[in-house]
Amino acid sequence: MLTRLTLYDTKNRKNLEVQDQGGVVNIYCCGPTVYRAAHVGNFRTFLLADLIRKTLELNGLEVILVQNITDVGHMSEDVNQEDKILSQSAREKMDPFSLARKYELIFHEDLALLNIAKAQMYPRASECIALMQEFIQELLSKGYAYIGGDGCVYFDAKSSSNYGQLSGNRLDALKPGYRYEYTEDGAKRFHADWALWKLATNRTEMIWDSPWGSGFPGWHIECSAMSLKYLGKCINVHVGGIDLRFPHHENERAQSNAITGDDSIQLWSHGEHLLFEGRKMSKSAENVLLLDDVIERGFDPLSIRLVFLENRYRMQMNLTWDAISSAHATIKRWRALVSPYNAISGSKNLEILQTFNNDLDTPNVISILRRAEKDSGQNQAQKAELFLYADKVLGLDLGRNDPIKPLAESLKLLLAQRDTARKEKNWAESDRLRQLLEEAGLIIKDSALTQEWQWR
């Protein structure tokens, strides 16, 4: 029996038990870059941290979660090295710090809608500049960093003896100009070295004084400085999206280990990519899905959470509107099941706990609930107890009483007309009326003899 949470560790390529420090587990999760609203794919990563946290708490452990807010230093992927915050602030004609606070607020509002518990701390990059400079100075003093020909401070990638263990990339195989790392002409000793501090040059906003000249921090140093400062030299779990594994997490690991002298991260947990309607979400593809888009269609935002839970966190998944609609209906049905018994605490269920402990096997937990829902051998109170216990991690708010919206007389008439059309086998009229009903916010389910409906 699994008595502790095990997670797949990206570095060791196998499941490892999550370790604690005197009953406390430290988790660091890479947060958003607040230059626009986070899309639902971003929230799959943030949900992963939430699931880890809630499963650990279900096991009786205390969790300290730190999630950074990147509001400076995150470069665009092109060679122009344009800061994403500054670029968007110019588009919106807004002060960059005001822009960052705007999207940071939206981020926290979306977390609440998805029932993702607040971290204990959300340090902002712009408010930790002195901390990052302190860490950069230590890396310079220890010989892991140097001042380049352009006056910027760089990390010496070759000084990291185990670089590449996390991502599988070898330094001697990396080609100049790989993703996120622009090759400064002749400034660096080695093309794979990365900037810790960049001089301002022509940049006039979001710059700070430093011992190396006025400028701004590189992206990677942010997470090393914050994680070690606020969680100490031993971090039990580091969470992020799989796209951050390289170069961000590989570089972060090299920096942190250079500071501590050992592996500071015990376990690396990465969430996989999300497709939407079969394609990767991107601005260029014009298929970026925001939580607001889901809500505008009349769906409970927790429908997104359930769709994610129905897929293993480290498997690529394809999100569709049909899946969201189905999840919405499932949540409403489960709340109706639980509602009369929502005062029940939901006592411990070993099967559910063990399934969560098995690398967050949420799809199997959902399957257990679906079987229980149809099990005639269990009474409703027993089912409700099971659902409420699982919901301590699933976070679908199953104990909530959804108000029953009254059906307008006009919709009652349309339902009656459609029932008549179906009996007369007037399928064209039946389809026309169905479309009107669905546009009004109803979900229609047909059987051979009857039509059933429910609100979205």
C-alpha positions, 0 to 999 in steps of 0.5 A: 500500500502506498502510504506516501505520495510518489511523483514522477521525477523528471531528473531520475526518470522514475517515481520517487516518494515526496520527502518532508522536513519534520512533517513539512513539505516545501514546494516551489512552482514557477508562476506566470509572466504577467504581461497578459491573461494566462490561458487555460494551458498555463493553469494545467501547471498551476493545478499540478502544484495544487494537486500535489499540495492537497494530496500531501495535506490529505496525508497529514503533512503541512505544505509551504508553497512559493510561486513567483510572479515574473514581472521583469526579465522574461525575454521574448524568443526572438533575437531582439531580446524584447522584454514581454512586459515592456512590449505589451505595455507599449501596445496597451499604452500603460505603465509597465508596472501597472500592466503587470499588476493588472494581469497579476490580479486577473491571475489570482481571480482565475486561480480562485475560479479554478479552486486552486488554493493560494500559495503562502507567498507570491514574490515579485521579481521586480521587488527582489532585485537586491536579492538577485544581485546578492546571488549573482555576486556570490556566483561571481565570488565562487567562480561560477560567473564572469563579466563578459566583453559587453559588461553583462554578467554571465553564468559559466555553463561549463562550470556546472559538472552535471549540466544536462541531467534534467533535460538530457541536453549535453553542453557539447551538443548545444548549438549557438542560438538555441531557444531563449538564449540569444548569442551576444557577439563575442561577449560570452566565453561559450555560446551556451552561457546565459545572462545573470545581469544585463546592462540597460544599453538603450532600455529606459524602463524597468532598470536598476542600479547594480555593481555591474552597471544599470540594467536588469536581471536575466530570467533564470536567476529569479527562480534560484534566488527566490526558491533558496531565499524563501524555502531554504537550501533543500526544496522537496518539490519543484513544479513547472510546465514541461516547456520550462525543463530546458533551458529555464529549469536546467539553468536554474538548477545549475545556478542553485547547485552552485550556490548550495554545493549540492542538489537543492531540488529533491524532485522535479515535477513537470506537467505536459503540454495541452492542445486545444481542439487538436492544435497547440494553443498560440496567438499566431494560431488564434486559438488561445483559450482563456477562462473567461471564454469558458465562462462566457459560454455558460460553463462552470469554470471548474469544468476545466479542472475536471477535464484536466483531472480526467487526464494524467498530468504528465500526458499530453492532452487535447482539450475540446468544447465537447469535453468541457460541456460533458464535464460541466454536466458531470459536475452538476449531476455529482453536486445534485447527488451530494447536496442532501448530504453535504454536511458529511465530512467525508471520512478517509477512504484508503482506495482513494488515498492510495490512488492519489498517492500513486503519482496523482492518478486522478483519472482512476479516482474519477473512474472510481467515482463513476462506478460508485455513482452507478452502484446500486449496492451503495446508498446515497449517503455512502456515495456522498461520503466517498465523493466528498472525501475525493473532493478534498483533492479534486477540488470540484466544490461538490458540496456546493448547492447550485441554485435551481434556475426556473424554466421560463414559460417560453422554454416550456412551450419550446420543449412541448413543441419539440416533444410533439415534433419528435413524436411526429418524426418531424426531425427537421423541426425537432433539430430547429427547436433543439438549437433554440433551446441550446442557445437559451442555455439548456442541455438536451438529452434524447432517449428513444421515448423522451427528451431530458433537459438541464441547465448548463 
